[in-house]
């Protein structure tokens, strides 16, 4: 597991004053961290633009105050989330407590002999018996 970053407020101030005077390697040696940490700190402080996926920061999602479709509250939530967190959690909890399987009736055939086919000993189906499943 990596150790905690040595970028303190004093180090941030040092970077703001000296980031154009020294290379990233020299800054890293002075601070006592790796070059990658210095680059990420410079990007976070918006002192330099470094192109590369690993240095980019994720933008927080846009939020809106649209009324919840269930309770109508206007608390801020991420855009395209139509239910507030409370209603979303309540709905999820309800689904945990109720069984989704429904009991249904299945009819099974009852066998009986036909009198018309006595020589072949065949049996015919009669739909009279029903069972509950669940």
Biotite code that builds the C-alpha atoms (Angstrom):
import biotite.structure as struc

atoms = struc.array([
    struc.Atom([0.000, 0.000, 0.000], chain_id="A", res_id=1, res_name="UNK", atom_name="CA", element="C"),
    struc.Atom([1.346, 3.433, -0.850], chain_id="A", res_id=2, res_name="UNK", atom_name="CA", element="C"),
    struc.Atom([2.348, 5.926, 1.793], chain_id="A", res_id=3, res_name="UNK", atom_name="CA", element="C"),
    struc.Atom([0.576, 9.202, 2.343], chain_id="A", res_id=4, res_name="UNK", atom_name="CA", element="C"),
    struc.Atom([1.438, 12.062, -0.019], chain_id="A", res_id=5, res_name="UNK", atom_name="CA", element="C"),
    struc.Atom([3.900, 14.644, 1.366], chain_id="A", res_id=6, res_name="UNK", atom_name="CA", element="C"),
    struc.Atom([2.004, 17.532, -0.295], chain_id="A", res_id=7, res_name="UNK", atom_name="CA", element="C"),
    struc.Atom([1.299, 19.818, 2.683], chain_id="A", res_id=8, res_name="UNK", atom_name="CA", element="C"),
    struc.Atom([0.166, 23.468, 2.485], chain_id="A", res_id=9, res_name="UNK", atom_name="CA", element="C"),
    struc.Atom([3.815, 24.554, 2.771], chain_id="A", res_id=10, res_name="UNK", atom_name="CA", element="C"),
    struc.Atom([4.790, 22.282, -0.123], chain_id="A", res_id=11, res_name="UNK", atom_name="CA", element="C"),
    struc.Atom([1.871, 23.618, -2.161], chain_id="A", res_id=12, res_name="UNK", atom_name="CA", element="C"),
    struc.Atom([3.109, 27.153, -1.587], chain_id="A", res_id=13, res_name="UNK", atom_name="CA", element="C"),
    struc.Atom([6.636, 26.093, -2.616], chain_id="A", res_id=14, res_name="UNK", atom_name="CA", element="C"),
    struc.Atom([5.261, 24.535, -5.821], chain_id="A", res_id=15, res_name="UNK", atom_name="CA", element="C"),
    struc.Atom([3.281, 27.686, -6.652], chain_id="A", res_id=16, res_name="UNK", atom_name="CA", element="C"),
    struc.Atom([6.420, 29.820, -6.348], chain_id="A", res_id=17, res_name="UNK", atom_name="CA", element="C"),
    struc.Atom([8.977, 27.489, -7.961], chain_id="A", res_id=18, res_name="UNK", atom_name="CA", element="C"),
    struc.Atom([7.219, 25.230, -10.469], chain_id="A", res_id=19, res_name="UNK", atom_name="CA", element="C"),
    struc.Atom([8.511, 27.245, -13.442], chain_id="A", res_id=20, res_name="UNK", atom_name="CA", element="C"),
    struc.Atom([12.082, 27.574, -12.109], chain_id="A", res_id=21, res_name="UNK", atom_name="CA", element="C"),
    struc.Atom([12.869, 23.868, -11.609], chain_id="A", res_id=22, res_name="UNK", atom_name="CA", element="C"),
    struc.Atom([12.203, 20.615, -13.449], chain_id="A", res_id=23, res_name="UNK", atom_name="CA", element="C"),
    struc.Atom([9.781, 18.042, -12.084], chain_id="A", res_id=24, res_name="UNK", atom_name="CA", element="C"),
    struc.Atom([12.710, 15.854, -11.053], chain_id="A", res_id=25, res_name="UNK", atom_name="CA", element="C"),
    struc.Atom([14.328, 18.671, -9.041], chain_id="A", res_id=26, res_name="UNK", atom_name="CA", element="C"),
    struc.Atom([11.018, 19.541, -7.385], chain_id="A", res_id=27, res_name="UNK", atom_name="CA", element="C"),
    struc.Atom([10.498, 15.891, -6.441], chain_id="A", res_id=28, res_name="UNK", atom_name="CA", element="C"),
    struc.Atom([13.990, 15.649, -4.920], chain_id="A", res_id=29, res_name="UNK", atom_name="CA", element="C"),
    struc.Atom([13.444, 18.819, -2.885], chain_id="A", res_id=30, res_name="UNK", atom_name="CA", element="C"),
    struc.Atom([10.019, 17.680, -1.605], chain_id="A", res_id=31, res_name="UNK", atom_name="CA", element="C"),
    struc.Atom([11.076, 14.071, -1.073], chain_id="A", res_id=32, res_name="UNK", atom_name="CA", element="C"),
    struc.Atom([8.532, 12.295, -3.256], chain_id="A", res_id=33, res_name="UNK", atom_name="CA", element="C"),
    struc.Atom([8.382, 10.772, -6.731], chain_id="A", res_id=34, res_name="UNK", atom_name="CA", element="C"),
    struc.Atom([7.940, 12.713, -9.958], chain_id="A", res_id=35, res_name="UNK", atom_name="CA", element="C"),
    struc.Atom([4.419, 11.335, -10.441], chain_id="A", res_id=36, res_name="UNK", atom_name="CA", element="C"),
    struc.Atom([3.277, 12.874, -7.145], chain_id="A", res_id=37, res_name="UNK", atom_name="CA", element="C"),
    struc.Atom([4.673, 16.266, -8.157], chain_id="A", res_id=38, res_name="UNK", atom_name="CA", element="C"),
    struc.Atom([2.900, 16.085, -11.522], chain_id="A", res_id=39, res_name="UNK", atom_name="CA", element="C"),
    struc.Atom([-0.413, 15.154, -9.907], chain_id="A", res_id=40, res_name="UNK", atom_name="CA", element="C"),
    struc.Atom([-0.027, 17.993, -7.387], chain_id="A", res_id=41, res_name="UNK", atom_name="CA", element="C"),
    struc.Atom([0.704, 20.476, -10.193], chain_id="A", res_id=42, res_name="UNK", atom_name="CA", element="C"),
    struc.Atom([-2.401, 19.293, -12.049], chain_id="A", res_id=43, res_name="UNK", atom_name="CA", element="C"),
    struc.Atom([-4.547, 19.485, -8.900], chain_id="A", res_id=44, res_name="UNK", atom_name="CA", element="C"),
    struc.Atom([-3.339, 23.015, -8.147], chain_id="A", res_id=45, res_name="UNK", atom_name="CA", element="C"),
    struc.Atom([-3.904, 23.933, -11.820], chain_id="A", res_id=46, res_name="UNK", atom_name="CA", element="C"),
    struc.Atom([-0.338, 25.177, -12.171], chain_id="A", res_id=47, res_name="UNK", atom_name="CA", element="C"),
    struc.Atom([0.467, 23.050, -15.230], chain_id="A", res_id=48, res_name="UNK", atom_name="CA", element="C"),
    struc.Atom([-1.433, 21.054, -17.795], chain_id="A", res_id=49, res_name="UNK", atom_name="CA", element="C"),
    struc.Atom([-0.032, 17.556, -18.199], chain_id="A", res_id=50, res_name="UNK", atom_name="CA", element="C"),
    struc.Atom([-1.654, 15.439, -20.885], chain_id="A", res_id=51, res_name="UNK", atom_name="CA", element="C"),
    struc.Atom([-2.139, 11.834, -19.983], chain_id="A", res_id=52, res_name="UNK", atom_name="CA", element="C"),
    struc.Atom([-4.984, 9.771, -18.606], chain_id="A", res_id=53, res_name="UNK", atom_name="CA", element="C"),
    struc.Atom([-3.355, 9.063, -15.258], chain_id="A", res_id=54, res_name="UNK", atom_name="CA", element="C"),
    struc.Atom([-3.000, 12.764, -14.428], chain_id="A", res_id=55, res_name="UNK", atom_name="CA", element="C"),
    struc.Atom([-6.567, 13.764, -15.242], chain_id="A", res_id=56, res_name="UNK", atom_name="CA", element="C"),
    struc.Atom([-9.057, 14.386, -12.456], chain_id="A", res_id=57, res_name="UNK", atom_name="CA", element="C"),
    struc.Atom([-12.632, 13.179, -12.602], chain_id="A", res_id=58, res_name="UNK", atom_name="CA", element="C"),
    struc.Atom([-15.182, 15.969, -12.725], chain_id="A", res_id=59, res_name="UNK", atom_name="CA", element="C"),
    struc.Atom([-18.018, 15.717, -10.202], chain_id="A", res_id=60, res_name="UNK", atom_name="CA", element="C"),
    struc.Atom([-21.381, 14.885, -11.800], chain_id="A", res_id=61, res_name="UNK", atom_name="CA", element="C"),
    struc.Atom([-23.757, 17.736, -12.581], chain_id="A", res_id=62, res_name="UNK", atom_name="CA", element="C"),
    struc.Atom([-26.611, 18.103, -10.115], chain_id="A", res_id=63, res_name="UNK", atom_name="CA", element="C"),
    struc.Atom([-30.175, 19.349, -10.295], chain_id="A", res_id=64, res_name="UNK", atom_name="CA", element="C"),
    struc.Atom([-33.046, 20.166, -7.946], chain_id="A", res_id=65, res_name="UNK", atom_name="CA", element="C"),
    struc.Atom([-35.837, 18.574, -9.962], chain_id="A", res_id=66, res_name="UNK", atom_name="CA", element="C"),
    struc.Atom([-38.703, 17.288, -7.755], chain_id="A", res_id=67, res_name="UNK", atom_name="CA", element="C"),
    struc.Atom([-38.591, 13.607, -6.853], chain_id="A", res_id=68, res_name="UNK", atom_name="CA", element="C"),
    struc.Atom([-41.176, 11.593, -8.804], chain_id="A", res_id=69, res_name="UNK", atom_name="CA", element="C"),
    struc.Atom([-42.325, 9.833, -5.624], chain_id="A", res_id=70, res_name="UNK", atom_name="CA", element="C"),
    struc.Atom([-42.281, 12.320, -2.732], chain_id="A", res_id=71, res_name="UNK", atom_name="CA", element="C"),
    struc.Atom([-41.691, 15.629, -4.550], chain_id="A", res_id=72, res_name="UNK", atom_name="CA", element="C"),
    struc.Atom([-38.690, 16.788, -2.481], chain_id="A", res_id=73, res_name="UNK", atom_name="CA", element="C"),
    struc.Atom([-36.222, 19.081, -4.264], chain_id="A", res_id=74, res_name="UNK", atom_name="CA", element="C"),
    struc.Atom([-32.950, 18.017, -2.625], chain_id="A", res_id=75, res_name="UNK", atom_name="CA", element="C"),
    struc.Atom([-29.920, 18.197, -4.907], chain_id="A", res_id=76, res_name="UNK", atom_name="CA", element="C"),
    struc.Atom([-29.052, 14.919, -6.616], chain_id="A", res_id=77, res_name="UNK", atom_name="CA", element="C"),
    struc.Atom([-27.131, 13.859, -9.730], chain_id="A", res_id=78, res_name="UNK", atom_name="CA", element="C"),
    struc.Atom([-28.711, 14.794, -13.033], chain_id="A", res_id=79, res_name="UNK", atom_name="CA", element="C"),
    struc.Atom([-30.937, 12.070, -14.529], chain_id="A", res_id=80, res_name="UNK", atom_name="CA", element="C"),
    struc.Atom([-31.665, 10.653, -11.058], chain_id="A", res_id=81, res_name="UNK", atom_name="CA", element="C"),
    struc.Atom([-35.429, 11.049, -10.852], chain_id="A", res_id=82, res_name="UNK", atom_name="CA", element="C"),
    struc.Atom([-35.927, 9.631, -7.328], chain_id="A", res_id=83, res_name="UNK", atom_name="CA", element="C"),
    struc.Atom([-34.319, 11.090, -4.205], chain_id="A", res_id=84, res_name="UNK", atom_name="CA", element="C"),
    struc.Atom([-31.953, 8.856, -2.249], chain_id="A", res_id=85, res_name="UNK", atom_name="CA", element="C"),
    struc.Atom([-34.474, 8.308, 0.541], chain_id="A", res_id=86, res_name="UNK", atom_name="CA", element="C"),
    struc.Atom([-37.172, 7.051, -1.859], chain_id="A", res_id=87, res_name="UNK", atom_name="CA", element="C"),
    struc.Atom([-34.631, 4.957, -3.750], chain_id="A", res_id=88, res_name="UNK", atom_name="CA", element="C"),
    struc.Atom([-33.450, 3.289, -0.505], chain_id="A", res_id=89, res_name="UNK", atom_name="CA", element="C"),
    struc.Atom([-37.021, 2.779, 0.717], chain_id="A", res_id=90, res_name="UNK", atom_name="CA", element="C"),
    struc.Atom([-37.958, 1.069, -2.547], chain_id="A", res_id=91, res_name="UNK", atom_name="CA", element="C"),
    struc.Atom([-34.859, -1.143, -2.442], chain_id="A", res_id=92, res_name="UNK", atom_name="CA", element="C"),
    struc.Atom([-35.601, -2.147, 1.167], chain_id="A", res_id=93, res_name="UNK", atom_name="CA", element="C"),
    struc.Atom([-39.189, -3.055, 0.295], chain_id="A", res_id=94, res_name="UNK", atom_name="CA", element="C"),
    struc.Atom([-37.974, -5.434, -2.387], chain_id="A", res_id=95, res_name="UNK", atom_name="CA", element="C"),
    struc.Atom([-35.776, -7.222, 0.167], chain_id="A", res_id=96, res_name="UNK", atom_name="CA", element="C"),
    struc.Atom([-38.699, -8.056, 2.462], chain_id="A", res_id=97, res_name="UNK", atom_name="CA", element="C"),
    struc.Atom([-41.233, -9.313, -0.061], chain_id="A", res_id=98, res_name="UNK", atom_name="CA", element="C"),
    struc.Atom([-40.894, -12.582, -1.869], chain_id="A", res_id=99, res_name="UNK", atom_name="CA", element="C"),
    struc.Atom([-40.937, -12.213, -5.618], chain_id="A", res_id=100, res_name="UNK", atom_name="CA", element="C"),
    struc.Atom([-42.204, -15.760, -6.195], chain_id="A", res_id=101, res_name="UNK", atom_name="CA", element="C"),
    struc.Atom([-45.940, -16.036, -6.565], chain_id="A", res_id=102, res_name="UNK", atom_name="CA", element="C"),
    struc.Atom([-47.982, -19.078, -5.737], chain_id="A", res_id=103, res_name="UNK", atom_name="CA", element="C"),
    struc.Atom([-49.706, -20.389, -8.799], chain_id="A", res_id=104, res_name="UNK", atom_name="CA", element="C"),
    struc.Atom([-52.012, -23.278, -9.474], chain_id="A", res_id=105, res_name="UNK", atom_name="CA", element="C"),
    struc.Atom([-50.830, -25.984, -11.816], chain_id="A", res_id=106, res_name="UNK", atom_name="CA", element="C"),
    struc.Atom([-53.286, -28.539, -13.103], chain_id="A", res_id=107, res_name="UNK", atom_name="CA", element="C"),
    struc.Atom([-51.968, -32.040, -13.605], chain_id="A", res_id=108, res_name="UNK", atom_name="CA", element="C"),
    struc.Atom([-53.641, -34.685, -15.713], chain_id="A", res_id=109, res_name="UNK", atom_name="CA", element="C"),
    struc.Atom([-55.492, -37.599, -14.115], chain_id="A", res_id=110, res_name="UNK", atom_name="CA", element="C"),
    struc.Atom([-55.222, -40.907, -15.870], chain_id="A", res_id=111, res_name="UNK", atom_name="CA", element="C"),
    struc.Atom([-58.298, -42.968, -16.607], chain_id="A", res_id=112, res_name="UNK", atom_name="CA", element="C"),
    struc.Atom([-58.962, -45.811, -18.915], chain_id="A", res_id=113, res_name="UNK", atom_name="CA", element="C"),
    struc.Atom([-60.947, -45.396, -22.073], chain_id="A", res_id=114, res_name="UNK", atom_name="CA", element="C"),
    struc.Atom([-63.648, -47.904, -22.756], chain_id="A", res_id=115, res_name="UNK", atom_name="CA", element="C"),
    struc.Atom([-63.373, -47.432, -26.496], chain_id="A", res_id=116, res_name="UNK", atom_name="CA", element="C"),
    struc.Atom([-59.793, -48.772, -26.649], chain_id="A", res_id=117, res_name="UNK", atom_name="CA", element="C"),
    struc.Atom([-60.076, -51.851, -24.459], chain_id="A", res_id=118, res_name="UNK", atom_name="CA", element="C"),
    struc.Atom([-57.962, -54.105, -26.672], chain_id="A", res_id=119, res_name="UNK", atom_name="CA", element="C"),
    struc.Atom([-54.920, -51.734, -26.751], chain_id="A", res_id=120, res_name="UNK", atom_name="CA", element="C"),
    struc.Atom([-54.966, -50.872, -23.011], chain_id="A", res_id=121, res_name="UNK", atom_name="CA", element="C"),
    struc.Atom([-54.469, -47.113, -23.664], chain_id="A", res_id=122, res_name="UNK", atom_name="CA", element="C"),
    struc.Atom([-55.073, -44.363, -21.134], chain_id="A", res_id=123, res_name="UNK", atom_name="CA", element="C"),
    struc.Atom([-56.579, -40.897, -21.692], chain_id="A", res_id=124, res_name="UNK", atom_name="CA", element="C"),
    struc.Atom([-55.855, -37.577, -19.955], chain_id="A", res_id=125, res_name="UNK", atom_name="CA", element="C"),
    struc.Atom([-58.434, -35.828, -17.776], chain_id="A", res_id=126, res_name="UNK", atom_name="CA", element="C"),
    struc.Atom([-57.604, -32.332, -16.390], chain_id="A", res_id=127, res_name="UNK", atom_name="CA", element="C"),
    struc.Atom([-59.216, -32.567, -12.933], chain_id="A", res_id=128, res_name="UNK", atom_name="CA", element="C"),
    struc.Atom([-56.367, -32.541, -10.379], chain_id="A", res_id=129, res_name="UNK", atom_name="CA", element="C"),
    struc.Atom([-54.777, -29.241, -9.298], chain_id="A", res_id=130, res_name="UNK", atom_name="CA", element="C"),
    struc.Atom([-51.802, -28.608, -6.990], chain_id="A", res_id=131, res_name="UNK", atom_name="CA", element="C"),
    struc.Atom([-50.513, -25.424, -5.322], chain_id="A", res_id=132, res_name="UNK", atom_name="CA", element="C"),
    struc.Atom([-46.868, -24.552, -5.784], chain_id="A", res_id=133, res_name="UNK", atom_name="CA", element="C"),
    struc.Atom([-44.858, -21.904, -4.076], chain_id="A", res_id=134, res_name="UNK", atom_name="CA", element="C"),
])
